[in-house]
Amino acid sequence: MRLARAAWLLPLLLSACAPAAPPAARADPAAPAVTGLRLRHLGDLPVPTDRLAAAALGGAVYVFGGLEDRGSTAAIYRLRGGRPAPAGSLPAPLHDLAAAVLGRRILVLGGGQTLSSAGILSYREESAALSPYLTFPTPLSDLAAVTLGGSVYAFGGYTGQVFSDRVYRVSAAGVAQVATLPQGLRYTAAAALDGSAYLFGGLTVRGRSRAIYRFTPGRGVARVGSLPVGAAGMLAAPADGGIVVLGGESQPNQDLADVYFFTRARGLRRIGALPRPLAYAALVGLGGGRLLVVGGEEGTARASGVYALTLLH
């Protein structure tokens, strides 16, 4: 069943808020405890899509590429109030790509179809156009990316031959490897918090990872915790001084519904569950306790729904 049509939405309705650029998230042990969540269905993508990328800029959320039933897509959509409108197209259809904000542009990183891409593209809101920006030293799909300070950091991925263990910094100065992960990692979820990036789960050559890693520029990578179960394709985004972590695929076509809230002081704590399992979607923080969930996979079916998720205290 597609998320957009499910009856379980009725008790979870919540007043919609227009997206806004998220402020820098900071961990505050004194902040009110998060006790749960609410969802509201805002709209649908034109086609059910998973393995897509999204980022917030200028009061809107932009969605890039993804995988549809008929294959990869080049579509770009602008979401305002959860409703999609066409906003350009990628130079070629791509899925398993990443997106992150750098200044007044969105960088669209990597991705692929049958082959991974090394390209990094720049999307500007005012022109709704993409242009080449930089390239990775090697092709990369299945990667994660976050913004820290004045740079975008890209984590792991797949080169087309090996699982990448590289951490790259992408900035106006170019692309440079700045750290190495403990092992090659695909489909990890990443989010920024208090000057560091945190990585949750992912796929390794040995299977699905339970690891939670912290990357801090200039200090490298350290393991700081564990997930209850190994999972790839989880979602993570900053909210309310912490990170919301949800969903994921624990086995092929077996997705998870659990929702967690992570802070440096308290670690990972379960705060509820989605009414349906979800993986390989996009999760975007909108500021405060508000997030947007877009598309994804529900076991063997793709989803088209766009949802507002709000944290409760």
DOBAKE-599499 format. One line per field, with one value per residue: x negated, y negated, z negated of N, C-alpha, C in turn; chain; residue in one letter; residue number from 1. Coordinates in steps of 0.2 Angstrom, whole numbers. Example, Ala and Ser with C-alpha at 12.3 -4.5 7.8 and 13.67 -1.06 7.14 Angstrom:
<atoms>
n_xx	(-66, -64)
n_yy	(28, 11)
n_zz	(-39, -35)
ca_xx	(-62, -68)
ca_yy	(22, 5)
ca_zz	(-39, -36)
c_xx	(-66, -64)
c_yy	(16, 0)
c_zz	(-39, -39)
chain	(A, A)
res	(A, S)
n	(1, 2)
</atoms>
This chain:
<atoms>
n_xx	(-4, -3, -10, -4, 10, 14, 24, 20, 16, 26, 27, 15, 14, 8, 5, -1, -17, -26, -41, -57, -74, -85, -91, -108, -111, -112, -117, -109, -108, -99, -87, -70, -63, -61, -46, -38, -31, -22, -13, -9, -1, -5, -6, -9, -23, -24, -26, -29, -44, -60, -77, -81, -87, -87, -86, -85, -82, -81, -67, -61, -59, -70, -70, -79, -81, -81, -74, -62, -48, -50, -63, -79, -77, -77, -71, -68, -61, -52, -46, -34, -25, -23, -19, -23, -32, -38, -55, -66, -78, -90, -106, -106, -97, -97, -100, -102, -110, -117, -113, -117, -117, -127, -132, -123, -118, -113, -122, -123, -127, -137, -129, -120, -116, -117, -131, -142, -143, -155, -152, -149, -137, -130, -116, -106, -94, -87, -89, -85, -93, -105, -123, -140, -151, -162, -172, -173, -187, -185, -172, -156, -142, -127, -131, -133, -129, -133, -132, -145, -150, -158, -159, -155, -153, -157, -152, -158, -150, -149, -160, -158, -166, -171, -167, -167, -178, -181, -181, -176, -180, -171, -172, -173, -187, -190, -190, -194, -201, -199, -198, -196, -185, -181, -178, -173, -158, -141, -126, -124, -116, -117, -120, -121, -127, -131, -143, -149, -148, -136, -135, -124, -122, -122, -128, -140, -154, -152, -139, -124, -127, -128, -134, -137, -144, -155, -160, -172, -178, -196, -198, -195, -187, -176, -170, -154, -143, -130, -117, -101, -99, -107, -106, -103, -101, -94, -86, -91, -91, -94, -86, -78, -89, -95, -96, -85, -82, -77, -68, -74, -83, -83, -85, -85, -71, -65, -59, -61, -52, -54, -57, -70, -78, -92, -105, -120, -122, -113, -113, -106, -89, -73, -58, -46, -36, -34, -19, -20, -33, -49, -61, -76, -72, -70, -74, -72, -77, -68, -70, -68, -57, -53, -51, -53, -47, -50, -45, -52, -54, -44, -46, -43, -38, -37, -36, -26, -23, -23, -27, -24, -33, -33, -41, -36, -34)
n_yy	(6, -11, -25, -37, -34, -28, -23, -25, -38, -47, -49, -56, -69, -85, -102, -110, -117, -130, -126, -130, -137, -126, -130, -130, -115, -111, -102, -101, -97, -102, -104, -102, -86, -75, -67, -60, -59, -67, -65, -72, -70, -78, -79, -72, -65, -65, -52, -36, -35, -30, -31, -44, -61, -76, -93, -108, -125, -142, -143, -132, -115, -105, -91, -78, -68, -50, -33, -25, -14, -12, -15, -25, -42, -59, -70, -85, -92, -106, -108, -116, -118, -105, -101, -96, -104, -105, -109, -110, -99, -85, -82, -69, -54, -49, -39, -35, -46, -61, -76, -93, -108, -122, -137, -148, -139, -122, -107, -93, -77, -64, -48, -37, -26, -12, -13, -21, -39, -52, -65, -82, -93, -109, -118, -131, -141, -152, -151, -139, -129, -117, -116, -110, -108, -102, -87, -71, -61, -48, -38, -39, -32, -29, -37, -48, -65, -80, -97, -106, -120, -130, -120, -105, -89, -73, -55, -39, -27, -20, -14, -8, 3, 5, 4, -12, -20, -33, -50, -65, -82, -95, -110, -128, -128, -116, -97, -86, -73, -70, -61, -44, -31, -18, -6, -2, -9, -9, -17, -24, -34, -51, -66, -83, -89, -101, -105, -93, -78, -65, -47, -34, -17, -8, 1, 14, 24, 35, 35, 27, 13, 9, -2, -18, -32, -46, -61, -73, -88, -89, -81, -68, -51, -43, -29, -30, -24, -12, -5, 3, 13, 19, 9, 3, -12, -20, -35, -52, -67, -84, -91, -100, -102, -90, -74, -67, -50, -37, -23, -12, 2, 18, 31, 38, 31, 30, 18, 5, -3, -10, -25, -36, -47, -56, -63, -71, -70, -61, -50, -38, -36, -28, -35, -33, -26, -24, -22, -13, -3, -10, -15, -21, -34, -52, -63, -79, -92, -106, -116, -119, -108, -102, -92, -85, -71, -62, -52, -35, -18, -5, 10, 20, 11, -5, -22, -37, -47, -63, -70, -79, -79, -81, -84, -80, -86)
n_zz	(0, 4, -4, -3, -2, -14, -27, -40, -42, -47, -62, -64, -60, -57, -58, -44, -40, -31, -23, -30, -30, -39, -55, -62, -70, -88, -101, -116, -132, -142, -135, -132, -134, -120, -116, -107, -91, -77, -61, -45, -30, -16, -2, 14, 24, 42, 46, 38, 29, 25, 17, 19, 18, 7, 2, -8, -3, -3, -8, -2, 2, 12, 23, 30, 44, 42, 41, 50, 55, 68, 70, 67, 64, 71, 65, 56, 42, 34, 18, 10, -4, -4, 9, 25, 38, 55, 57, 65, 73, 71, 79, 84, 80, 63, 49, 31, 27, 18, 9, 4, -4, 1, -3, 7, 15, 20, 19, 30, 28, 35, 38, 50, 63, 71, 70, 58, 55, 56, 55, 48, 46, 47, 41, 43, 36, 41, 55, 58, 63, 67, 66, 71, 57, 48, 48, 41, 36, 40, 47, 38, 30, 20, 8, -6, -12, -20, -26, -34, -42, -30, -20, -11, -16, -10, -12, -11, 0, 17, 29, 40, 41, 29, 11, 4, -7, -10, -16, -9, -7, 0, 7, 12, 15, 20, 21, 8, 0, -17, -28, -33, -34, -45, -38, -21, -16, -11, -8, -20, -33, -36, -46, -52, -68, -80, -75, -70, -60, -60, -57, -53, -53, -38, -23, -22, -17, -24, -28, -35, -44, -62, -67, -74, -69, -72, -64, -64, -58, -56, -66, -63, -62, -73, -82, -90, -96, -94, -84, -87, -78, -63, -49, -32, -22, -30, -37, -41, -50, -56, -71, -83, -91, -91, -82, -71, -68, -57, -51, -38, -30, -36, -31, -14, -6, -18, -28, -41, -55, -65, -75, -80, -92, -93, -103, -108, -122, -127, -118, -108, -107, -107, -100, -95, -82, -64, -55, -45, -38, -32, -20, -11, -8, -7, -20, -27, -37, -44, -52, -70, -77, -66, -51, -34, -25, -11, 2, 5, 0, -4, -9, 4, 12, 20, 13, 14, 6, -3, -18, -33, -47, -64, -80, -96, -113)
ca_xx	(0, -7, -9, 1, 17, 15, 29, 18, 14, 31, 26, 9, 14, 4, 5, -7, -21, -30, -48, -62, -81, -86, -97, -113, -108, -116, -115, -107, -105, -94, -82, -64, -64, -56, -42, -35, -30, -16, -14, -3, -2, -5, -5, -13, -27, -20, -28, -32, -51, -65, -84, -81, -90, -83, -89, -81, -85, -76, -60, -58, -63, -71, -70, -83, -82, -78, -72, -55, -47, -53, -71, -81, -73, -81, -66, -69, -54, -52, -41, -31, -19, -23, -16, -28, -31, -44, -60, -72, -80, -97, -108, -105, -93, -101, -97, -107, -114, -116, -112, -118, -118, -134, -131, -116, -117, -113, -127, -120, -134, -137, -123, -122, -111, -121, -137, -142, -145, -160, -151, -146, -133, -128, -109, -104, -86, -85, -89, -82, -97, -111, -129, -145, -154, -168, -172, -176, -193, -182, -164, -153, -135, -126, -135, -129, -133, -131, -135, -148, -154, -158, -160, -150, -157, -153, -154, -157, -148, -151, -164, -157, -170, -173, -164, -171, -179, -183, -178, -179, -178, -169, -171, -175, -194, -190, -188, -200, -200, -201, -197, -195, -180, -184, -177, -169, -151, -136, -119, -123, -112, -121, -117, -126, -125, -136, -150, -151, -143, -135, -133, -120, -121, -124, -130, -147, -155, -150, -132, -122, -131, -125, -138, -136, -151, -155, -166, -173, -184, -202, -199, -194, -181, -176, -163, -151, -137, -127, -110, -98, -99, -110, -102, -105, -95, -90, -85, -93, -91, -94, -79, -77, -95, -97, -95, -80, -84, -71, -67, -80, -81, -87, -86, -82, -64, -62, -61, -60, -47, -56, -60, -74, -81, -99, -109, -127, -122, -109, -114, -100, -83, -67, -53, -40, -37, -30, -14, -22, -41, -51, -69, -79, -68, -73, -72, -75, -76, -66, -71, -65, -56, -49, -55, -49, -49, -49, -46, -55, -53, -40, -47, -44, -34, -40, -31, -26, -20, -27, -24, -27, -35, -34, -42, -32, -38)
ca_yy	(0, -17, -29, -43, -32, -24, -26, -27, -45, -51, -51, -59, -75, -90, -108, -111, -123, -130, -124, -136, -134, -124, -133, -125, -111, -111, -97, -104, -92, -105, -105, -98, -79, -73, -61, -57, -63, -67, -65, -74, -69, -85, -78, -66, -65, -63, -45, -34, -36, -29, -32, -51, -66, -82, -98, -114, -131, -148, -142, -127, -109, -103, -84, -77, -61, -44, -27, -24, -8, -11, -16, -31, -48, -65, -75, -89, -95, -110, -107, -121, -116, -98, -100, -96, -108, -104, -114, -108, -92, -83, -81, -62, -51, -47, -37, -34, -52, -65, -83, -97, -116, -126, -144, -149, -133, -115, -103, -87, -74, -57, -45, -33, -21, -6, -15, -27, -45, -56, -72, -86, -98, -115, -120, -138, -142, -158, -150, -132, -126, -114, -117, -106, -111, -99, -80, -67, -57, -42, -38, -37, -32, -27, -41, -53, -71, -85, -103, -108, -126, -132, -115, -99, -83, -67, -50, -32, -26, -14, -17, -4, 8, 6, -1, -18, -21, -39, -56, -70, -89, -98, -117, -132, -126, -109, -91, -84, -68, -72, -56, -37, -27, -11, -1, -4, -10, -12, -18, -26, -40, -56, -72, -87, -91, -104, -105, -86, -74, -58, -42, -29, -11, -7, 8, 15, 30, 40, 35, 21, 11, 6, -7, -25, -36, -54, -64, -80, -91, -90, -76, -61, -47, -38, -26, -33, -21, -7, -4, 9, 18, 17, 7, -2, -16, -24, -42, -56, -75, -88, -94, -102, -101, -83, -71, -62, -44, -33, -18, -8, 9, 23, 37, 36, 30, 30, 11, 4, -8, -14, -32, -38, -54, -56, -69, -69, -69, -55, -45, -36, -34, -27, -40, -30, -22, -26, -17, -8, -3, -15, -15, -24, -40, -58, -67, -85, -96, -112, -120, -118, -101, -100, -89, -83, -65, -62, -46, -30, -11, -1, 17, 22, 6, -12, -27, -44, -52, -69, -70, -83, -76, -86, -81, -82, -87)
ca_zz	(0, 4, -10, -2, -3, -20, -32, -47, -43, -50, -69, -65, -56, -60, -54, -40, -41, -25, -24, -31, -30, -46, -58, -64, -76, -93, -107, -123, -137, -145, -131, -134, -131, -114, -118, -102, -84, -73, -54, -41, -23, -13, 5, 17, 30, 47, 47, 33, 31, 19, 18, 21, 13, 6, -2, -9, -2, -1, -10, 1, 2, 19, 23, 36, 46, 39, 44, 52, 57, 75, 70, 64, 66, 71, 62, 50, 40, 29, 14, 5, -8, -2, 15, 30, 45, 59, 56, 69, 73, 71, 86, 85, 75, 58, 42, 26, 26, 12, 10, -2, -3, 0, -2, 10, 20, 18, 23, 31, 28, 37, 41, 55, 66, 71, 68, 54, 58, 52, 55, 43, 50, 44, 43, 41, 35, 45, 62, 58, 68, 65, 70, 68, 52, 47, 49, 36, 39, 42, 47, 32, 29, 13, 3, -10, -12, -25, -26, -40, -41, -23, -16, -11, -17, -7, -16, -9, 7, 21, 35, 46, 40, 21, 6, 3, -14, -10, -17, -5, -8, 6, 6, 18, 16, 23, 18, 5, -5, -23, -33, -31, -38, -47, -33, -16, -18, -7, -11, -27, -34, -39, -48, -56, -74, -84, -72, -68, -56, -63, -52, -56, -49, -31, -21, -22, -13, -29, -29, -37, -50, -67, -70, -74, -69, -72, -60, -66, -54, -59, -71, -60, -63, -79, -83, -97, -98, -90, -82, -90, -73, -57, -44, -27, -19, -36, -36, -47, -49, -62, -73, -90, -95, -90, -76, -70, -64, -56, -45, -36, -28, -40, -27, -8, -6, -25, -31, -48, -56, -72, -75, -86, -93, -95, -105, -111, -129, -129, -114, -104, -111, -103, -102, -92, -75, -58, -54, -40, -37, -26, -19, -5, -7, -9, -26, -27, -43, -42, -58, -76, -77, -59, -46, -29, -23, -4, 6, 1, 1, -9, -7, 11, 16, 19, 10, 17, 1, -6, -25, -38, -54, -70, -86, -102, -119)
c_xx	(-4, -5, -4, 8, 19, 20, 26, 16, 19, 29, 19, 9, 11, 4, -1, -10, -25, -37, -52, -69, -82, -92, -102, -111, -114, -113, -114, -104, -99, -87, -76, -65, -59, -53, -38, -35, -23, -17, -8, -5, 0, -3, -8, -17, -22, -21, -31, -40, -55, -72, -85, -86, -86, -87, -84, -85, -80, -69, -57, -62, -64, -73, -74, -83, -78, -77, -65, -54, -50, -60, -72, -77, -78, -77, -69, -62, -56, -45, -40, -25, -18, -20, -22, -26, -38, -49, -67, -73, -88, -99, -107, -101, -98, -97, -103, -112, -113, -115, -113, -119, -125, -132, -124, -115, -116, -118, -123, -126, -133, -130, -125, -115, -114, -128, -137, -145, -150, -158, -148, -143, -131, -121, -108, -97, -84, -84, -86, -86, -103, -117, -135, -149, -161, -167, -175, -182, -191, -175, -161, -145, -134, -129, -130, -133, -129, -135, -138, -152, -153, -159, -155, -155, -153, -156, -153, -154, -150, -154, -162, -161, -171, -168, -169, -172, -182, -178, -181, -176, -177, -168, -174, -183, -195, -188, -194, -198, -203, -200, -196, -190, -184, -183, -173, -162, -147, -130, -119, -119, -117, -118, -122, -123, -131, -143, -153, -146, -142, -132, -130, -119, -124, -126, -137, -148, -153, -143, -130, -125, -126, -128, -135, -143, -150, -162, -166, -179, -190, -203, -198, -187, -182, -170, -161, -145, -135, -120, -107, -99, -103, -105, -105, -99, -91, -90, -88, -93, -91, -87, -80, -83, -98, -97, -90, -83, -79, -72, -74, -78, -86, -89, -83, -74, -61, -64, -58, -55, -49, -59, -64, -76, -88, -102, -116, -126, -118, -109, -107, -94, -77, -62, -46, -41, -32, -25, -15, -30, -43, -59, -70, -74, -72, -70, -76, -73, -74, -66, -66, -63, -52, -54, -50, -52, -46, -50, -48, -53, -49, -40, -48, -41, -37, -34, -31, -24, -25, -23, -28, -27, -36, -36, -38, -36, -33)
c_yy	(-6, -21, -34, -41, -28, -27, -28, -34, -49, -53, -55, -66, -81, -97, -109, -117, -124, -129, -131, -133, -133, -128, -128, -122, -111, -106, -101, -100, -95, -106, -100, -91, -78, -67, -58, -61, -62, -68, -68, -73, -76, -84, -72, -68, -63, -55, -42, -33, -34, -31, -39, -55, -72, -86, -104, -120, -136, -147, -136, -121, -106, -95, -83, -69, -56, -38, -26, -17, -7, -13, -23, -37, -54, -71, -79, -93, -100, -109, -113, -119, -108, -96, -101, -101, -107, -110, -112, -101, -91, -82, -74, -59, -48, -44, -36, -40, -56, -72, -87, -104, -118, -133, -145, -144, -127, -111, -96, -82, -66, -54, -40, -30, -14, -7, -21, -33, -49, -63, -75, -92, -103, -117, -126, -139, -147, -156, -143, -128, -123, -115, -113, -111, -108, -91, -77, -63, -51, -42, -36, -38, -30, -30, -45, -59, -76, -91, -105, -115, -128, -127, -110, -93, -77, -60, -43, -32, -20, -17, -13, 3, 10, 2, -6, -19, -29, -45, -61, -77, -92, -106, -121, -130, -120, -103, -88, -78, -70, -67, -49, -34, -21, -6, -5, -4, -13, -13, -20, -33, -45, -63, -76, -89, -94, -103, -98, -83, -67, -53, -37, -23, -12, 0, 8, 22, 36, 40, 28, 19, 8, 0, -14, -29, -43, -56, -71, -83, -92, -85, -69, -58, -43, -35, -28, -30, -15, -7, 2, 15, 15, 15, 2, -6, -19, -31, -46, -63, -78, -91, -95, -100, -94, -80, -66, -56, -39, -28, -14, -1, 14, 29, 35, 36, 30, 23, 11, -2, -12, -21, -34, -45, -53, -63, -66, -67, -63, -49, -44, -33, -34, -32, -38, -26, -25, -20, -12, -9, -7, -15, -19, -30, -46, -61, -73, -89, -103, -117, -118, -110, -99, -97, -87, -76, -64, -55, -40, -23, -8, 7, 18, 16, -1, -16, -33, -49, -57, -70, -76, -79, -81, -82, -84, -82, -86)
c_zz	(0, -2, -9, -3, -9, -24, -39, -48, -47, -57, -69, -61, -60, -56, -50, -41, -34, -27, -25, -31, -37, -49, -60, -71, -81, -99, -113, -127, -141, -141, -133, -130, -125, -116, -113, -95, -81, -65, -51, -34, -20, -5, 8, 23, 36, 48, 41, 34, 24, 21, 21, 16, 13, 1, -2, -7, 0, -3, -6, 1, 9, 18, 30, 37, 42, 43, 45, 54, 64, 75, 67, 68, 66, 68, 56, 49, 34, 25, 9, 2, -6, 5, 21, 36, 48, 58, 59, 70, 73, 78, 88, 79, 70, 52, 37, 26, 20, 14, 4, 0, -4, 2, 1, 15, 17, 23, 24, 33, 31, 40, 47, 58, 66, 69, 63, 57, 53, 51, 49, 47, 45, 46, 39, 41, 40, 53, 63, 64, 65, 69, 67, 62, 50, 49, 43, 40, 42, 42, 40, 32, 22, 7, -1, -11, -17, -24, -33, -39, -33, -18, -16, -12, -14, -10, -12, -2, 10, 27, 41, 46, 33, 17, 4, -5, -15, -12, -13, -8, -2, 4, 12, 19, 19, 19, 15, 0, -12, -29, -29, -36, -40, -42, -27, -18, -13, -11, -18, -27, -38, -41, -52, -63, -78, -81, -69, -64, -59, -57, -56, -51, -42, -29, -20, -18, -18, -30, -32, -44, -55, -70, -69, -74, -69, -68, -62, -62, -58, -65, -69, -62, -69, -80, -90, -99, -93, -89, -85, -85, -67, -52, -39, -25, -24, -33, -42, -45, -56, -64, -80, -94, -95, -83, -76, -66, -63, -51, -44, -34, -32, -36, -20, -8, -13, -29, -38, -49, -62, -70, -81, -86, -96, -97, -108, -118, -131, -124, -110, -108, -106, -105, -99, -86, -70, -58, -49, -39, -31, -26, -12, -3, -8, -15, -26, -33, -41, -47, -64, -76, -71, -54, -40, -26, -16, -1, 2, 4, -5, -7, 0, 15, 15, 17, 14, 12, -1, -12, -29, -44, -59, -76, -92, -108, -125)
chain	(A, A, A, A, A, A, A, A, A, A, A, A, A, A, A, A, A, A, A, A, A, A, A, A, A, A, A, A, A, A, A, A, A, A, A, A, A, A, A, A, A, A, A, A, A, A, A, A, A, A, A, A, A, A, A, A, A, A, A, A, A, A, A, A, A, A, A, A, A, A, A, A, A, A, A, A, A, A, A, A, A, A, A, A, A, A, A, A, A, A, A, A, A, A, A, A, A, A, A, A, A, A, A, A, A, A, A, A, A, A, A, A, A, A, A, A, A, A, A, A, A, A, A, A, A, A, A, A, A, A, A, A, A, A, A, A, A, A, A, A, A, A, A, A, A, A, A, A, A, A, A, A, A, A, A, A, A, A, A, A, A, A, A, A, A, A, A, A, A, A, A, A, A, A, A, A, A, A, A, A, A, A, A, A, A, A, A, A, A, A, A, A, A, A, A, A, A, A, A, A, A, A, A, A, A, A, A, A, A, A, A, A, A, A, A, A, A, A, A, A, A, A, A, A, A, A, A, A, A, A, A, A, A, A, A, A, A, A, A, A, A, A, A, A, A, A, A, A, A, A, A, A, A, A, A, A, A, A, A, A, A, A, A, A, A, A, A, A, A, A, A, A, A, A, A, A, A, A, A, A, A, A, A, A, A, A, A, A, A, A, A, A, A, A, A, A, A, A, A, A, A, A, A, A, A, A, A, A, A, A, A, A, A)
res	(M, R, L, A, R, A, A, W, L, L, P, L, L, L, S, A, C, A, P, A, A, P, P, A, A, R, A, D, P, A, A, P, A, V, T, G, L, R, L, R, H, L, G, D, L, P, V, P, T, D, R, L, A, A, A, A, L, G, G, A, V, Y, V, F, G, G, L, E, D, R, G, S, T, A, A, I, Y, R, L, R, G, G, R, P, A, P, A, G, S, L, P, A, P, L, H, D, L, A, A, A, V, L, G, R, R, I, L, V, L, G, G, G, Q, T, L, S, S, A, G, I, L, S, Y, R, E, E, S, A, A, L, S, P, Y, L, T, F, P, T, P, L, S, D, L, A, A, V, T, L, G, G, S, V, Y, A, F, G, G, Y, T, G, Q, V, F, S, D, R, V, Y, R, V, S, A, A, G, V, A, Q, V, A, T, L, P, Q, G, L, R, Y, T, A, A, A, A, L, D, G, S, A, Y, L, F, G, G, L, T, V, R, G, R, S, R, A, I, Y, R, F, T, P, G, R, G, V, A, R, V, G, S, L, P, V, G, A, A, G, M, L, A, A, P, A, D, G, G, I, V, V, L, G, G, E, S, Q, P, N, Q, D, L, A, D, V, Y, F, F, T, R, A, R, G, L, R, R, I, G, A, L, P, R, P, L, A, Y, A, A, L, V, G, L, G, G, G, R, L, L, V, V, G, G, E, E, G, T, A, R, A, S, G, V, Y, A, L, T, L, L, H)
n	(1, 2, 3, 4, 5, 6, 7, 8, 9, 10, 11, 12, 13, 14, 15, 16, 17, 18, 19, 20, 21, 22, 23, 24, 25, 26, 27, 28, 29, 30, 31, 32, 33, 34, 35, 36, 37, 38, 39, 40, 41, 42, 43, 44, 45, 46, 47, 48, 49, 50, 51, 52, 53, 54, 55, 56, 57, 58, 59, 60, 61, 62, 63, 64, 65, 66, 67, 68, 69, 70, 71, 72, 73, 74, 75, 76, 77, 78, 79, 80, 81, 82, 83, 84, 85, 86, 87, 88, 89, 90, 91, 92, 93, 94, 95, 96, 97, 98, 99, 100, 101, 102, 103, 104, 105, 106, 107, 108, 109, 110, 111, 112, 113, 114, 115, 116, 117, 118, 119, 120, 121, 122, 123, 124, 125, 126, 127, 128, 129, 130, 131, 132, 133, 134, 135, 136, 137, 138, 139, 140, 141, 142, 143, 144, 145, 146, 147, 148, 149, 150, 151, 152, 153, 154, 155, 156, 157, 158, 159, 160, 161, 162, 163, 164, 165, 166, 167, 168, 169, 170, 171, 172, 173, 174, 175, 176, 177, 178, 179, 180, 181, 182, 183, 184, 185, 186, 187, 188, 189, 190, 191, 192, 193, 194, 195, 196, 197, 198, 199, 200, 201, 202, 203, 204, 205, 206, 207, 208, 209, 210, 211, 212, 213, 214, 215, 216, 217, 218, 219, 220, 221, 222, 223, 224, 225, 226, 227, 228, 229, 230, 231, 232, 233, 234, 235, 236, 237, 238, 239, 240, 241, 242, 243, 244, 245, 246, 247, 248, 249, 250, 251, 252, 253, 254, 255, 256, 257, 258, 259, 260, 261, 262, 263, 264, 265, 266, 267, 268, 269, 270, 271, 272, 273, 274, 275, 276, 277, 278, 279, 280, 281, 282, 283, 284, 285, 286, 287, 288, 289, 290, 291, 292, 293, 294, 295, 296, 297, 298, 299, 300, 301, 302, 303, 304, 305, 306, 307, 308, 309, 310, 311, 312, 313)
</atoms>
